[in-house]
Structure formats: C-alpha cells, structure tokens
Amino acid sequence: MERWRAASGSVALRWGGGRDTVELVRLGVSELLGNVAKHVENPRCYLRMARIGAEVTVQVFDRSVRLPVLGQEAPGWDAESGRGLWMLREMADGFGCERTLRCVGKIVWFRCAL
C-alpha cells in the first residue's frame, strides 16, 4: 500500500500540489485501497489519477457493486467502519461513488484542489 501512497503523492506534487494536497491524496489512496482489500472479495482494482485544470481527481475501480454507505453525521470513534471515508469526504473538495457502466463493479473517487 505504501508504494501506491508514495506514487500518488509524487504525482500530486509534480502536478503542483502543495503539502496539504499531497497528504490528502496519500491519505485518500490509502483509505480507498484499504477498503478494497477489506471489503471486496476479489481485491484486484485499478487506481487512476487525473488532473483537470487546478484539481486532481483520484478514482479507484473495483469489482464489487456494493456502494459504500456514508451518513451525514460523523460515525462514533468506536464504530467498526465508516470513519475513514467520512473523513475523506469531509476533507476533499468532492467525493462520490457509482457503479460502472455495465455494473461489473464500482468507482469510488475524491477530488481536491492542487
């Protein structure tokens, strides 16, 4: 996992991201890949980063059609799950998830300013 965190942080830095952006990208990649490893039967996934103007979007595609469920309120600190994605959603400039076009998996993504 550290390999992908480091690589994504390096890309964000090369694209002009400041320290906070690089750390958010690293944290987000860790959270999204960790959730695939924990919750998806087949952990093969695809990580994609895209720069559009002054923003970076990070997407993780996996083979599960189960979308994460996030409440509007912060989960309790003793909750078994849900804290990481909730924090990522609150810190990022955009966050979402959707099933892929042919419903063979899903995409979970976040976006932040460089």
C-alpha positions in Angstrom: 0.0 0.0 0.0 2.8 2.4 0.8 4.1 2.1 -2.8 0.7 3.5 -4.1 0.6 6.2 -1.4 4.1 7.3 -2.3 3.5 7.2 -6.1 0.2 9.1 -5.9 1.7 11.7 -3.6 4.6 12.1 -6.0 2.2 12.6 -8.9 0.2 15.3 -7.0 3.5 17.1 -6.1 4.7 17.1 -9.8 1.3 18.5 -10.8 1.9 21.4 -8.5 0.1 20.2 -5.3 1.0 21.8 -2.0 1.9 19.8 1.1 -1.8 19.6 2.3 -2.9 18.3 -1.1 -0.2 15.7 -1.3 -1.0 14.4 2.2 -4.8 14.3 1.3 -4.0 12.4 -1.8 -1.8 9.9 0.1 -4.5 9.5 2.8 -7.3 9.1 0.3 -5.4 6.5 -1.7 -4.7 4.6 1.4 -8.3 4.7 2.5 -9.7 3.6 -0.9 -7.3 0.8 -1.4 -7.6 -0.3 2.2 -11.4 -0.6 1.7 -11.0 -2.7 -1.4 -8.6 -5.0 0.5 -11.0 -5.3 3.4 -14.5 -5.3 1.8 -14.1 -6.7 -1.8 -13.9 -10.4 -2.4 -11.6 -10.0 -5.4 -9.1 -7.3 -4.4 -7.9 -6.5 -7.9 -8.6 -2.9 -8.5 -7.5 0.0 -10.7 -6.2 3.3 -9.4 -6.4 6.4 -11.7 -5.5 10.0 -11.1 -6.5 12.8 -13.4 -5.6 16.4 -13.4 -8.2 18.8 -14.8 -7.2 22.4 -14.5 -6.1 23.1 -10.9 -7.8 20.0 -9.5 -6.7 16.4 -9.1 -9.3 13.5 -9.1 -8.4 10.1 -7.7 -10.5 7.1 -8.6 -10.4 3.5 -7.5 -12.3 1.0 -9.6 -13.1 -2.4 -8.1 -15.2 -5.5 -8.8 -17.9 -5.1 -6.2 -21.2 -3.4 -7.0 -21.8 -2.7 -3.3 -21.6 1.1 -2.8 -20.2 2.4 0.5 -22.9 3.9 2.8 -21.9 7.2 4.4 -24.1 9.0 6.8 -24.3 12.8 7.2 -23.2 12.6 10.8 -19.7 11.7 11.9 -19.6 8.0 13.0 -18.7 7.2 16.6 -15.0 6.9 17.2 -15.6 3.3 18.4 -17.5 2.4 15.2 -16.2 -0.7 13.3 -16.2 1.1 10.0 -17.1 4.3 8.2 -14.8 6.8 9.8 -12.1 6.8 7.1 -14.4 7.5 4.1 -16.4 10.0 6.2 -13.2 12.0 7.0 -12.1 11.8 3.4 -15.4 13.1 2.2 -15.2 16.0 4.7 -11.7 16.9 3.7 -11.9 16.6 -0.1 -13.5 19.1 -2.4 -15.6 16.4 -3.9 -16.4 12.8 -3.2 -18.6 10.1 -4.7 -19.2 6.6 -5.8 -21.1 4.9 -8.6 -21.5 1.6 -10.3 -19.6 1.1 -13.5 -21.4 1.4 -16.8 -22.0 -2.3 -17.2 -22.5 -2.9 -13.4 -19.4 -5.1 -13.1 -18.0 -3.0 -10.3 -17.9 0.4 -8.9 -15.8 3.6 -8.8 -15.1 5.5 -5.6 -13.4 8.9 -6.1 -12.4 12.1 -4.5 -11.3 15.4 -5.8 -9.1 18.2 -4.4 -7.5 21.5 -5.5 -3.9 21.3 -6.3 
